[in-house]
Structure formats: structure tokens, C-alpha cells
Amino acid sequence: MLDHARRTPNDECCGLLAGRDGVIAFTFPSSNVSPCPATSYEIAPSEIFHRIREMRSASLELLGIYHSHPNGKNEPSPTDVARAYYPDAAYFILSPLPGAERPVRAFFIRGGRVEELEIQVVSDWGEK
């Protein structure tokens, strides 16, 4: 995810995250089709549909959505809160800025409320 964000330093990058049993193991980088990609992101509905079909065929679940904030803090903006259409997904917000204290943060956004999540890195997902 961070590599994706750093490859598009002037625009918000975005993508979907999938896995099983609450463990994210796969990223699906997506195209940002927003008319203002420097300040917002949008994944085309057709791409979301295609990616979710891919996930289901691999017995994966949509567990998260990520995007970057190239010039600001990596916390949900009012637009992010208003457009949080998947209440069961974790929203990961990335900061590609060098020296960012916490370049990856995750949140549940439900009903206009924001709850920051603790991120745990697990290295043995494939061995379960």
C-alpha cells in the first residue's frame, strides 16, 4: 500500500484489501477515477464489482479499503466519513510523506462515527 502511495505522490491512491477470518493478506490496487484525484479518491463501481468477484472466487472477503492523503494528515476527512459506504470494512489511510510518524492508520467509520483501530502485523497467515 505504501509503495502505491509513494508512486503517486501528488494524487490519492486507492485500493481494496482482502483476506479471511479478519486477517488481510491481499491488496488490490485500484484506479482513482475522481475528477479531483489530488484531494479525493473514487474507485469505479465496475472495478469494485470486478474485484469483489475475484475475491469471492478465491474464497476471500473484502476486509478493507485504502487510500492516501498525499498532503495532509492520514486521518479521515469529512469527505471520507461521508463516503464510508462499507461499514464492515476497515478504512486504511496512508501518508506517503517522508518521516510520517505513523504512515499507515486504520479506522472503522460507521454512521458518521470514527474509531481508530490497532494494526497488528501477522506473518503466518498462509500457514493457517
C-alpha positions in Angstrom: 0.0 0.0 0.0 2.7 2.5 0.9 4.6 1.7 -2.3 1.4 2.5 -4.2 1.0 5.8 -2.3 4.6 6.7 -2.9 4.3 6.1 -6.6 1.5 8.7 -6.8 2.8 11.4 -4.5 0.6 14.2 -5.9 -2.7 12.2 -6.1 -4.6 10.0 -3.7 -4.0 6.3 -4.5 -6.7 3.8 -3.5 -7.4 0.1 -3.4 -9.2 -2.8 -1.7 -7.9 -5.2 0.9 -9.0 -8.9 1.2 -8.4 -11.9 3.4 -10.1 -14.4 5.6 -11.0 -14.5 9.3 -10.2 -10.9 9.8 -6.7 -11.2 8.5 -5.8 -9.0 5.5 -3.5 -10.9 3.1 -4.1 -9.3 -0.3 -4.1 -5.9 -1.8 -6.0 -4.9 -4.9 -4.6 -1.6 -6.1 -7.3 0.4 -8.0 -7.5 3.3 -10.3 -8.5 6.6 -8.8 -11.3 7.9 -11.1 -12.1 11.0 -9.0 -12.3 14.2 -11.0 -10.0 15.8 -8.3 -7.5 13.0 -7.6 -5.2 15.4 -5.7 -7.8 15.8 -2.9 -10.2 12.8 -3.2 -10.4 9.2 -4.3 -13.1 7.2 -6.0 -13.0 3.6 -7.3 -15.2 3.0 -10.2 -18.2 0.8 -9.3 -17.4 -1.5 -12.1 -13.9 -2.1 -10.7 -15.3 -2.7 -7.2 -17.7 -5.2 -8.6 -14.9 -7.0 -10.6 -12.6 -7.1 -7.6 -15.2 -8.4 -5.2 -16.0 -11.2 -7.8 -12.3 -12.0 -7.8 -12.2 -12.1 -4.0 -15.2 -14.4 -3.8 -13.9 -16.8 -6.4 -10.7 -17.1 -4.2 -12.8 -17.5 -1.0 -11.7 -14.1 0.2 -13.7 -11.3 1.9 -13.5 -7.6 1.4 -11.9 -6.5 4.7 -10.6 -3.0 4.0 -10.3 -0.1 1.7 -7.2 2.1 1.5 -6.3 5.5 0.2 -3.6 8.1 0.7 -3.6 11.7 1.8 -0.6 13.0 -0.1 -0.5 16.4 1.5 -2.3 16.1 4.8 -2.8 14.1 8.0 -3.7 10.4 7.5 -7.0 10.6 9.4 -10.5 10.6 8.0 -11.6 13.8 6.4 -15.2 14.9 6.4 -15.5 13.6 2.9 -14.0 10.2 3.9 -16.6 10.0 6.7 -19.5 10.9 4.4 -18.4 8.4 1.8 -17.7 5.4 4.1 -20.2 3.2 2.3 -18.8 -0.1 3.7 -19.4 -0.1 7.5 -17.8 -3.6 8.0 -14.6 -2.6 6.2 -11.6 -1.1 7.8 -10.5 2.2 6.2 -6.8 2.5 5.9 -5.4 6.0 5.3 -1.8 6.3 4.2 0.7 9.2 4.4 3.4 8.9 1.8 5.3 11.8 3.4 8.9 11.1 4.4 9.2 10.9 8.2 5.5 10.4 8.8 5.2 9.2 12.4 2.5 6.6 11.6 2.4 6.3 7.8 -0.5 3.7 7.9 -3.5 4.1 10.1 -6.8 2.2 10.1 -10.3 3.2 11.1 -13.9 1.9 11.3 -16.2 4.5 10.0 -19.8 3.8 10.9 -22.8 6.1 10.9 -20.6 9.2 10.9 -18.5 7.9 13.9 -14.8 7.2 13.6 -12.9 4.6 15.7 -9.2 4.2 15.2 -8.0 0.6 15.0 -4.8 -1.1 16.2 -2.9 -2.6 13.3 -1.2 -6.0 14.0 1.2 -7.4 11.5 0.9 -11.2 11.2 3.4 -13.1 9.2 2.0 -16.7 9.2 -1.4 -16.2 7.5 -0.6 -18.7 4.8 0.2 -21.4 7.4 -3.3 -21.5 9.0 
